[in-house]
């Protein structure tokens, strides 16, 4: 007869996954992962072009 209080039920541990990690898509596999901006109009495209143009291309 122990005097220890009953422990609360534990949450189940996450199962180990032995799938091939190369089969899963990462953020680098998407346009967003490469820094692509969401859809926009042509004025936004021109602004982006001018913002990202190197100084020696002026």
C-alpha positions as a printed NumPy array, in Angstrom:
array([[  0.   ,   0.   ,   0.   ],
       [  1.941,   2.832,  -1.311],
       [  1.087,   6.404,  -0.578],
       [  2.042,   7.743,  -4.032],
       [ -0.745,   9.606,  -5.813],
       [ -2.134,   8.123,  -8.992],
       [ -0.379,   9.536, -12.001],
       [ -2.311,  11.246, -14.738],
       [ -2.632,   9.351, -17.996],
       [  0.255,  10.197, -20.28 ],
       [ -0.184,  11.477, -23.785],
       [  0.826,   8.849, -26.322],
       [  4.276,   9.277, -27.786],
       [  4.496,  10.12 , -31.475],
       [  5.167,   7.045, -33.546],
       [  8.509,   6.659, -35.249],
       [  8.247,   7.104, -38.993],
       [ 10.63 ,   5.116, -41.158],
       [  9.485,   6.539, -44.495],
       [ 12.001,   7.804, -47.021],
       [ 12.557,  11.505, -46.172],
       [ 13.398,  12.218, -49.811],
       [  9.782,  11.409, -50.751],
       [  8.471,  14.347, -48.695],
       [  8.155,  17.834, -50.193],
       [ 10.128,  20.601, -48.523],
       [  9.704,  24.351, -48.756],
       [ 12.627,  24.453, -51.211],
       [ 10.566,  22.329, -53.601],
       [  8.047,  25.147, -53.991],
       [  8.255,  28.603, -55.544],
       [  7.693,  30.173, -52.141],
       [ 10.771,  28.359, -50.787],
       [ 12.901,  30.054, -53.42 ],
       [ 11.632,  33.513, -52.505],
       [  9.018,  33.846, -55.219],
       [  6.432,  36.435, -54.45 ],
       [  2.72 ,  35.742, -54.741],
       [  0.877,  36.633, -57.909],
       [  0.868,  40.3  , -58.838],
       [  0.326,  42.666, -61.706],
       [  2.86 ,  43.881, -64.285],
       [  3.558,  47.075, -62.32 ],
       [  4.607,  44.964, -59.347],
       [  6.824,  42.871, -61.636],
       [  8.53 ,  46.012, -62.966],
       [  9.065,  47.322, -59.434],
       [ 10.583,  43.993, -58.415],
       [ 12.857,  44.014, -61.472],
       [ 14.078,  47.53 , -60.693],
       [ 14.543,  46.723, -56.981],
       [ 16.584,  43.584, -57.653],
       [ 18.686,  44.883, -60.565],
       [ 22.392,  45.046, -59.688],
       [ 23.884,  48.564, -59.608],
       [ 26.223,  47.88 , -62.535],
       [ 23.18 ,  47.262, -64.809],
       [ 21.799,  50.792, -64.513]])
